[in-house]
Amino acid sequence: MLKDNHGRRINYLRLAVTDRCNLRCFYCMPEEGLNWLSREELLTYEEMLRTCALLVKMGIEKIRITGGEPFVRKDLMKFLSALSKISGLNELTITTNGVLTAPLVPGLKKLGIKSVNLSLDTLDANRFFTITHRDEFNKVMETLDQLLKYDIEVKINAVVMDGKNTQDIIPMVEMTKDMPVSVRFIEEMPFNGEGHIYSGLKWDYIRILDEIKTKYPDVRKLQDEQYSTSYNYNIPGHKGDIGVIAAYSRTFCGTCNRIRITPEGVLKTCLYDGGVMNIKDLIRLGFSDDELKGKLQEAMNNRAKDGWEAERNRAFNDPAHESMATIGG
């Protein structure tokens, strides 16, 4: 069992396979995109498989594949197939924006993928274009239809942004009436790759929930699962449920069970830290599995208590220089 210096069990890895994305969401990156990593700077699939297998032996039970948009990386399905065969890995999931995903859903089902997080910030095609700078709304909705058709659990991730999509909160809640989906509203974070000026949190998890209660005063609290990052609710008679994620308020840090690896191999023991070691560099220097295990455990032994401490300890104390595309969503 892998534990950190605060006694918290670490059993969940978020692995970003690419920093590239086929959308340009303004809260994530500038419209012109980022300075993309070269192929040589990325972890290879072989390096990722070795790292994941090692971490599973150390206690990781769940791996989520993220990006960027993971499906823009060539041969991802082959990698997912190999990853799914790692002995001891109990759960393999994916976060995607859905633009390329619909035709791949049958293959994901065959691989045993039981859950997919779908990023979708609005149900209005025009607002979708305004937020993402791309006309891909219909493809995303097609992915949603396919995931439901193949009985894959769907969690819809919607970042709530003042003046951009708050009018979508109630319509997205209404999706849960007839669809067995979980709609999760996420506080906006400052990781925007300098795409726009982050003016602070105006819609925190409390205000989001208050907005939901204006239409659904009978919304009821559900029992949150262990390690849950969301406060979860249900509206009587609805097939699905809703969640509110305090991603900026960081109220869930005390039970955090996750670590992240960026596309270039940087280990982040907290979303808000600046990275604690580069696994790719150690692999390419010839480190053995035992040596890598030692370095990984050392990182866990020096983990920040929470996101606020991690942010204070950053060498450059401004997360806005990073993009969610480069740190795994």
Backbone hydrogen bonds, N-H to C=O, Kabsch-Sander energy under -0.5 kcal/mol:
donor,donor_aa,acceptor,acceptor_aa,energy
3,K,1,M,-0.5
4,D,8,R,-1.9
5,N,300,M,-1.7
7,G,4,D,-1.8
10,I,2,L,-3.5
11,N,9,R,-0.6
11,N,257,N,-1.5
12,Y,257,N,-1.5
13,L,62,K,-2.7
14,R,259,I,-2.5
15,L,13,L,-0.6
15,L,64,R,-2.8
16,A,14,R,-0.6
16,A,261,I,-2.6
17,V,15,L,-0.6
17,V,66,T,-2.3
24,R,132,T,-2.3
26,F,131,I,-2.2
28,C,25,C,-2.2
29,M,25,C,-2.0
33,G,30,P,-1.9
36,W,34,L,-1.5
41,E,38,S,-0.8
42,L,38,S,-0.9
42,L,39,R,-0.8
43,L,263,P,-2.7
48,M,44,T,-2.3
49,L,45,Y,-2.8
50,R,46,E,-2.3
51,T,47,E,-2.2
52,C,48,M,-2.9
53,A,49,L,-2.6
54,L,50,R,-2.0
55,L,51,T,-2.5
56,V,52,C,-2.5
57,K,53,A,-1.8
58,M,54,L,-1.3
59,G,55,L,-0.9
59,G,56,V,-0.7
60,I,55,L,-2.6
61,E,11,N,-2.4
62,K,11,N,-2.0
63,I,91,E,-2.4
64,R,13,L,-2.8
65,I,93,T,-2.7
66,T,15,L,-2.7
66,T,64,R,-0.5
67,G,68,G,-0.8
68,G,20,R,-0.6
69,E,20,R,-2.8
72,V,69,E,-2.0
73,R,70,P,-1.6
76,L,73,R,-1.1
79,F,75,D,-1.6
80,L,76,L,-2.9
81,S,77,M,-2.1
82,A,78,K,-2.1
83,L,79,F,-2.7
84,S,80,L,-2.4
85,K,81,S,-0.5
85,K,82,A,-0.9
86,I,83,L,-1.7
89,L,86,I,-1.7
90,N,61,E,-1.6
90,N,88,G,-0.7
91,E,61,E,-1.8
93,T,63,I,-2.4
94,I,115,S,-1.0
95,T,65,I,-2.5
96,T,117,N,-2.6
102,A,98,G,-0.6
104,L,101,T,-1.9
105,V,101,T,-0.7
105,V,102,A,-1.2
108,L,104,L,-2.2
109,K,105,V,-2.4
110,K,106,P,-1.9
111,L,107,G,-1.5
112,G,109,K,-1.3
113,I,108,L,-2.3
114,K,112,G,-0.6
116,V,153,E,-2.6
117,N,94,I,-3.0
118,L,116,V,-0.6
118,L,155,K,-2.8
119,S,96,T,-2.5
119,S,117,N,-0.6
120,L,118,L,-0.5
120,L,157,N,-2.6
125,A,123,L,-0.5
128,F,124,D,-2.5
129,F,125,A,-1.9
130,T,126,N,-2.0
131,I,127,R,-2.6
132,T,128,F,-2.8
133,H,129,F,-2.5
136,E,134,R,-1.2
140,V,136,E,-1.7
141,M,137,F,-2.1
142,E,138,N,-1.9
143,T,139,K,-1.9
144,L,140,V,-2.0
145,D,141,M,-2.1
146,Q,142,E,-2.3
147,L,143,T,-2.6
148,L,144,L,-2.0
149,K,145,D,-2.2
150,Y,146,Q,-2.2
151,D,148,L,-1.3
152,I,147,L,-2.8
153,E,114,K,-2.5
155,K,116,V,-2.1
156,I,154,V,-0.5
156,I,182,S,-2.9
157,N,118,L,-2.5
157,N,155,K,-0.6
158,A,156,I,-0.6
158,A,184,R,-2.8
160,V,186,I,-2.6
161,M,159,V,-0.6
164,K,161,M,-2.1
165,N,161,M,-1.7
166,T,161,M,-0.6
168,D,165,N,-2.1
169,I,166,T,-1.3
172,M,168,D,-2.3
173,V,169,I,-2.0
174,E,170,I,-2.2
175,M,171,P,-0.7
175,M,172,M,-0.6
176,T,173,V,-1.6
177,K,174,E,-1.5
178,D,175,M,-0.6
179,M,175,M,-1.5
181,V,179,M,-2.0
182,S,154,V,-2.2
183,V,181,V,-0.6
183,V,241,D,-2.3
184,R,156,I,-3.4
184,R,182,S,-0.6
185,F,183,V,-0.5
185,F,243,G,-2.9
186,I,158,A,-3.0
186,I,184,R,-0.5
187,E,245,I,-2.1
188,E,160,V,-0.7
192,N,190,P,-1.8
193,G,322,E,-3.5
194,E,320,A,-1.5
195,G,192,N,-2.1
198,Y,196,H,-0.5
199,S,197,I,-0.7
202,K,200,G,-0.6
204,D,202,K,-0.6
208,I,204,D,-2.4
209,L,205,Y,-1.9
210,D,206,I,-2.3
211,E,207,R,-2.1
212,I,208,I,-1.9
213,K,209,L,-2.1
214,T,210,D,-0.8
214,T,211,E,-0.8
215,K,211,E,-0.6
215,K,212,I,-1.1
216,Y,212,I,-2.5
219,V,216,Y,-1.7
220,R,234,N,-3.0
222,L,232,N,-2.9
224,D,222,L,-0.6
228,S,225,E,-2.0
231,Y,244,V,-2.5
232,N,230,S,-0.6
233,Y,242,I,-3.2
234,N,220,R,-2.3
238,H,235,I,-2.5
239,K,176,T,-0.8
239,K,177,K,-1.1
240,G,176,T,-3.1
241,D,181,V,-1.8
242,I,233,Y,-2.6
243,G,183,V,-2.5
244,V,231,Y,-1.9
245,I,185,F,-3.1
246,A,229,T,-0.6
246,A,244,V,-0.6
247,A,245,I,-1.9
250,R,246,A,-2.4
251,T,246,A,-0.6
253,C,250,R,-0.7
255,T,252,F,-1.6
256,C,253,C,-1.8
259,I,12,Y,-2.1
260,R,268,K,-2.8
261,I,14,R,-2.3
262,T,266,V,-2.3
265,G,262,T,-2.2
267,L,277,M,-3.1
268,K,260,R,-3.0
269,T,267,L,-0.5
273,D,270,C,-1.4
276,V,267,L,-3.1
277,M,267,L,-0.8
279,I,265,G,-2.9
279,I,277,M,-0.7
282,L,278,N,-1.5
283,I,279,I,-2.5
284,R,280,K,-2.5
285,L,281,D,-1.1
286,G,283,I,-1.5
287,F,282,L,-2.3
292,L,288,S,-2.4
293,K,289,D,-2.8
294,G,290,D,-2.0
295,K,291,E,-1.9
296,L,292,L,-2.7
297,Q,293,K,-2.6
298,E,294,G,-2.1
299,A,295,K,-2.0
300,M,296,L,-1.9
301,N,297,Q,-1.9
302,N,299,A,-1.1
303,R,300,M,-1.1
310,A,306,D,-2.2
311,E,307,G,-2.0
312,R,308,W,-2.1
313,N,309,E,-1.7
314,R,311,E,-1.1
317,N,315,A,-0.6
318,D,316,F,-2.3
321,H,318,D,-1.7
322,E,319,P,-2.0
324,M,191,F,-1.3
326,T,323,S,-1.4
327,I,323,S,-0.8
328,G,324,M,-0.7
329,G,324,M,-2.8
